[in-house]
């Protein structure tokens, strides 16, 4: 269908993760991401984004979410180590309201870029 990524659901039809990334979305000013109990992998970049959200005093909720909740989102982005924070403009054939990165996505991406050095591990010599 020409999609960049696919969203995976668990046996209860809750959102989990994507094929190569973790999923975040914003509804009513609250950052949401599926809880680990939904059966997703705890990605490194996912953890960093949660930490940055807490530092920026962005309300975050890890929970059990449905596709319908994702369809009604105000913002959405994916995370993984290589793409870091990647805004999403469409879910299925539904456009995210503004069609571009929202304010929370933009704040997190900027903070990630400003502070990513502190999350890097030094390479040891052997």
N, C-alpha and C positions, 0 to 999 in steps of 0.2 A: 504494500500500500504506500510505499515511498516514505515510511516513517524513519526517523533517525534512531529511535529507541522504542522499546516495548515495556509496558508496565506489567509486572507480575502480581497475581493475586494468590492468596493462600486458600486452603480448603474451606474457609468460612467466607470467602469472597471479599476479604479485606486486602487493601493495598499492602504490598511488601516492599519491593524494590524494583529496579529495572534490570535489564540483562547485563549491563556493564556499569551501572551507577546506582546511587541512592536518590531518593525522591523527597523533595520538600515542596510545600505549597503554603500560601498565605490566604487566610480568610478572616475578614473582620479585624485586620491588624495583628493577627496571631500567626506565628510561624508554626507549621505542623509538619510532622514526619512520622512515618509508621514506627511503632514500638518494636523493639527487638523480639518481643514475644510473638509477633506476627510471623516470624520465621525468616527474617532477613539477615544478611551479613552486616556486621558492625564495621562499616568502612572507616578508614583513617580520616578521610576528608569529611565524612559525615560527623565524626566526633569533633573535628576542628570547628566546623560550622556551628554546631551546638554550643561549643565553648565561646565562640565569638558572639553569638546571639546573646548569651548570658552577659558577656562583658558590655555589650551595647544596650542592655536592658530591654531586649526584644522578647516579648512573651513567647515562649515555645512550649509546644505540647507534643509529646510522643504518645501516640494512641492507635486505636483501631479505626481506620477510615475506609470509606467505600469509594467506588468509582464515581458515584453521584456527587459526593463531596468534592472530589477532584474536579469534576465538570463545573462546579460553582465557585471555583477558586478565583481570587483576584490577581495572584502572582503564582508562578511555579518555576522551579529550577532543579537541575540535577547536579550531583557532585560525584567526582571520582578523582583519583590522583592525577591523571593526565589532563583532564579538561577543567579541573578545579571546580568552579561554580559556573554552570552553563544555564542561562535563562531559557525558558520554554515559552513559545508563542502560541502553540496549538496543542490541544489534547484531542486525539481522534480528529474529527473535523470541526471541533469547537475552538474558536479563537479565545485566548486569554484576554480579558476585557480591553486592555490598552494595546495588546499586541507587541509590547516591548517590555524590557525589564522594569519592574516596579520599584518603589522606594526602598523596601526592605531588601529585596534582591540586590539592588545597587549598593546599599550600605554594607551588606555582608561581603559582597565582591570586593569593594574598595578596601575594607578592613583586612580581608584575606590577603590582598596584594601588598598592603602596607606592612603586614606583620608575618608573612609566610616564613621568613628566615628563622624565626624563633621555633618553628615546628620541624625544622630540618635536623636530621641526626648527623653528627660528624662522621666522616669515613675514617675508620681507624687504620693505622698502618700495621702490617704484620710482618 
